[in-house]
Amino acid sequence: MDAAAGQQQEAQLSLAAVRDALVREEDSVVFALIERARHPRNAPAYAPATGGGRSLVEFFVREAEALQSKASLLLPSGSAFNLF
């Protein structure tokens, strides 16, 4: 491997390059979630449950948040964010 190829590989693995790639990935994930919310394909999952209950999606989100908040209490830093 010559020096130019080694420098090119280091440039691709720099912190700034990785950060930029992750920001682009995050943007694409957020965009996909927004599009998914605008055009739900599984209407029964978004419909309120019989008897005035919450929809399956609302239930899932609330339970996931509850689980993450309980797990954050076990972290040594006590941070409620960036659990995984």
C-alpha positions in Angstrom: 0.0 0.0 0.0 1.5 3.3 -1.0 1.3 6.5 1.1 -1.4 8.1 -1.0 -3.8 5.2 -0.5 -3.1 5.2 3.2 -3.9 8.9 3.5 -7.1 8.4 1.5 -8.2 5.6 3.8 -7.4 7.8 6.9 -9.4 10.7 5.4 -12.4 8.4 4.9 -12.2 7.2 8.5 -11.8 10.6 10.1 -14.1 11.7 12.8 -15.5 14.5 10.6 -16.3 12.1 7.8 -17.9 9.6 10.1 -20.0 12.4 11.7 -21.1 13.7 8.3 -22.1 10.2 7.2 -24.1 9.7 10.4 -25.9 13.0 10.1 -26.9 12.0 6.5 -28.2 8.7 7.8 -30.1 10.3 10.6 -31.7 12.7 8.1 -32.8 9.8 5.9 -34.2 7.9 8.8 -36.1 10.9 10.1 -37.5 11.6 6.6 -38.6 8.0 6.2 -40.4 8.1 9.6 -42.2 11.3 8.6 -43.3 9.8 5.3 -44.4 6.7 7.1 -46.5 8.7 9.6 -48.1 10.6 6.7 -49.0 7.5 4.8 -49.7 4.7 7.3 -50.0 1.3 5.6 -51.4 -0.5 8.6 -54.5 1.5 9.5 -55.8 -0.8 12.3 -52.5 -0.2 14.2 -53.2 3.6 14.2 -57.0 3.3 15.0 -58.1 3.7 18.6 -58.9 0.4 20.4 -62.4 -0.5 21.1 -63.8 1.0 24.2 -61.9 4.3 23.8 -58.5 2.9 24.4 -55.3 4.0 22.8 -54.1 2.7 19.4 -51.5 0.0 19.2 -48.9 2.5 18.0 -49.6 4.8 21.0 -49.4 1.8 23.4 -46.1 0.7 21.8 -44.5 4.1 22.0 -45.6 4.7 25.6 -44.3 1.3 26.8 -41.0 1.8 24.9 -40.5 5.2 26.6 -41.4 3.6 30.0 -38.9 0.8 29.5 -36.2 3.3 28.4 -36.8 5.5 31.4 -36.5 2.6 33.8 -33.3 1.4 32.1 -31.8 4.9 32.3 -32.1 4.7 36.1 -29.6 1.8 36.0 -27.0 3.8 34.1 -24.1 5.0 36.2 -24.3 8.5 34.6 -28.0 8.8 35.4 -28.5 10.1 31.9 -32.0 9.6 30.4 -30.7 10.1 26.9 -28.6 8.0 24.5 -29.3 4.7 26.2 -28.1 2.5 23.4 
